[in-house]
Amino acid sequence: MSSAAHKSSETSQDLLLSLAGVTKRFGPLVANNAIDLTVHKGEIVALLGENGAGKTTLMNILFGHYVADEGTVTVAGRDGNLEQLEPGAPQAALDAGIGMVHQHFTLAENLTGLDNIVLGTEPIFRLRRDRSTARAKLGELMAGSGLNVDLDQPVHKLTVGEKQRVEILKALYRNARLLVLDEPTAVLTPQEADSLFAILRKLAATGLAVIIIAHKLAEVLAVSHRIAVLRGGAKVGEMKTSDANHKSIAELMVGREVPVSRRTPRAPGKPVITLADVTIDRGDSRRSLHGVNVTAREGEILGIAGVSGNGQAALAQLIAGLDKPDSGTVEIFGEKVTKFDAHTFAQNGIARIPEDRHHDGMVGSMTVAENIAIEDVRSPEYQKLGFLDFDAIRKRAEHAIADYDVRCPGPDAPARLLSGGNIQKLILARVLEKSPKLILANQPSRGLDVGAQSEVHRRLLEARQGGAAVILISEDLDELLTISDQIAVIHAGHITPAMPTDSIDRSELGLMMAGQKTAQHAPDGTTTTNPGETA
Amino acid sequence: MIRFEPRSNPGPFLVYGVPILAATIAILLAAIPLALAGAPIIQAYGLMISGAFGSVFSTSEMLTRATPLILTGLAAAIAFRAKLWNIGAEGQLYMGAMAAVAVGSGVIDGPSWVMIPVVIIAGMAAGALMLIGPTLLKTRLGVDEVVTTLLLNFIVLLFVQMMLEGALKDPMSMGWPQSEPIIDSAAFPALLDRMRVHIGLLIALVSAVALAIFVKRTVWGFEIRAVGENAAAARFSGISVTKTMILVAALSGGLAGLAGVSEVAGTRGYLATDLSPGYGYAGIVVAMLARLSPIGVIASALFVASVFVGADSMSRAIGVSSYLADLIVAMALLCVLIGGFLTRFRVHFDRKSAQG
C-alpha cells in the first residue's frame, strides 16, 4: 500500500478503499497474488491487464462475490473511519457505497430508465408510487455530471452509450462513493467514449472515486490519474498517469515486447470483389445499404470506418454470403455472383471473421477440432460417404493449434473453455489456413487484449502480403489507420469512395463518420451522404 | 448463502453416475406415498422387482413395454438435440400405426421379408411427414412447433377415431372401433415362444445404436449438433439450418412412426384408439432421463418400463393405485434434472462468518 504513488496533498483521510495482500486461488491457479491497491476520493484509477490477468477476480472479491483466501478489503465509512468490509457479502459492499457498471448491462430492457434506476430501492408493498423525490435527485445528479439521458424512454430504445449512463446513474442514485466500470468503452464509439470520460472527470471532481478496468491504453492515459497494471494475477506496476508512457505500459501488461504492426508498401493487384450500386433495404439503417460501390484489390487492406450501426452489419452479411442485394451487382474476380450462400462463399476462398465471435464464430459445446473444421466437413478431405474422418480433422486442428498458438487443453476440448483471444485465433486458423483470396474481417480485434490484437493484425498483414484482399470493418480508428491501405467511411448505409490512408486526416475522418462531411473526391451523389442530412 | 459456480469439465462419474443415483433416489422416495397408502413397504418393493424381473414372462412384458419407449425416446432425443421441440410423438406414433395398418392388413400381400419392411417404411414415412409439416412452418414462418406438434396430437387421435369408425373399420369387430388385423406376413415375429416380446425390440436397439453413430460420426450428425448448439454459428459457417431441421424432423417423426408400427404389428395386431397409453409423451421423459443420448435412451426406457410394469403388478397384488408408477417416473425426471444441474454447477454453502 505504501508503494501507491498518490498526490502528496492527499491525506490518509482521503483514502476510500484499500485492498491489502489479496490472494485468491482456484485449485492450482492463483488468480490474485497478494495484490495491494488503494483508491482515494476524487481519484480515477485504471486497472490494466490482459484477459486473465486477474482484474475481474479482484473486483469480484471487492463486491463480495468471492471470498479472498488471504488479505483484507478496507473501506472508509461515511464518517471517514476505515472499516474492514465483510467478506463474501455483496450487500455490505453496496452499503459501503461501492457501485459497479458491468460490461454487459444489467438493465430490464422493457422498463424505462427511471424504472430501472429505482428498481429495488422502493418498498414492494405500497399503494402509490412516489417518483418525484427520485426524479428530483436524479435531475440534480444529471445536472451536476452531464449524464443526460431521457429517463422516460424504455431502455431498449436507448443507444448503448445512453444505457451506460443509466447504469452509472443507477449506481450514483444508490449513493455510490466508489464507481467500478468494467471495460466501459468496449461497446462505445470514440465519440461516446470521449463524452463518458468528460463525465467521469466531472464526477471525480465532486469527490467520487472511480476504478476503470480496461485494456485499451490510449483511453486509460486520457482519463485516469493513476494506473495499476496486473499480469498473471500479480500487480506488476503502478504509476501516476503523468509519468506513464504507452510503450512501457504495454510491455508491463504483456510481459514482453509488443511487436508493432506495420504495413510494408505493396502495389495492389486486380480487383477481387466489386460491389456496384448495391442496395439492401431492410427498413432500419443498421441493416441497410444504399447504392454502395466498394472495390477491394489483391494485396490491399480496405478499411471501413464508421460509427456502429450505420450499415456495417448489412455489408458484412452480404460479403459473408448471408444476405443478397435487392439491387446492384457483386462481382468476385470479375464474375457476377448469382448464388449468395455462406457455404458457397466459404468454399470459394472467402475467409469470414464474424463480428460476434461467441455468437456466430463457434459452437461452444463442440470440440476445438470440430470448430476448426466446421466450414469444410462436407469436403472429401474430412469425410468419406458421409462418415467424418476424425483423424484428418484432429490433424488439422493440431496444426492450427501449433501454428496459431491457440491456448487450449487440446483438439478434443470443448471450444467454450477458450478465452476470447483464443477463440479469435481459432477462427483465424479456420479461415486463413486455406489461403483465402478475400478476407472479411468484421471488428476482428474488438475486446481483445494488446497481445491478441497485434496477433490479429500480423495475420491480416501477412495475408495481404500473400496477395489476399482484406475488407476490415472496424470502429477502432487506430486500428484502421495502422493497417489499412485505403479507408472508406460508412454512414447511414452510404459508403464514401476509398481514400489512401496516408492522405487522411484523423479529424476529417471523424467528421465523415458523423455524416457531416463528404469525401473530397466523390464522383457523384450516390455514394456520399448529403452534408446537412443528419447534422 | 448458496452460490453456484460452473464446473468446467464434469468427470465420467458425474456424467454417468448422477442419472443412476437420481433414478435410485426416485425409487426410494416412492416409499413415502407407499407408507401414506398404508402398504407394507418392503413387500411392495419386492413385488415391484418381481413384477418386472421375477420371471421370463414378467421380463418379457417389461421388454415389450420398453420397445415403443426406446423408439419414442429416440424420437425426442434427436429432435431435442437440434432444439426442434417435437411434442407430437404421440400423434406421429398413431399416424405410423395407421399407415402400417393401411398397407399391412391385406391390401397387398407377400412374403414376410417384403411385408415387414413395407409396413415399417410406410409407418416411418407417415410419422416423418407429420413432423415435417410443423417444421416447415417453423423455419419458413416462425410458427412455434411446440404448439403445432402438441395440438396435432389431438387432431391425429380424432382422425384415427374417424377412420376406425369408417374406412378402416374391421367389419368382423362386432361394432368395436378397431381396424382389421395386420396379416401374418406383416406381423412382427415374437422373440420367445408364447411371449409377447417381439423383434420390434431388436429394431429399437439397432435404431439406438445406429442413431448414436449417426449423430457422433457422420457429417449430418455433425450439422445437427452444430445447429442444435448454436444455430447462428452453424448458419454463419455455411450449414443450412432449414435442411438440417427437415432432416431431424424426418428422423424424429420416422422413429415415432416406427414405434406405432412396432405396437400395431408386434404387440397389438390391430389399430385401436387405446394403442398407446401415452408412449409419445413418455418418450420425452425417457429422452430427458437419458440426457438426449441415444444409447442412454435404451437404459432409461428399460428403467421407465420396469417401473411401469413392476408398479402395475404390485398395485394389483396389494391394492395400491398404479398411478404410483407415474409418480416414480415423474420424480425420477425431477431428480435427473436436479442432478443435471449439479453436474454442471458446483454448489457452495457460505456461512456468513466465512473467514476473510
Interface residues (C-beta under 8 A of the other chain):
Chain A: H65 V67 A68 G71 T72 V73 Q84 E86 P87 G88 A89 A320 G321 L322 D341 A342 H343 T344 F345 A346 Q347 R352 P354 H359 D360 G361 M362 V363 G364 S365 M366 E370 I374 E375 V377 R378 Q383 G386 F387 L388 F390 A413 P414 L417
Chain B: M1 R3 S8 N9 R217 T218 V219 W220 F222 E223 R225 A226 E229 N230 A232 A233 A234 R235 F236 S237 G238 I239 S240 D350 K352 A354 Q355 G356
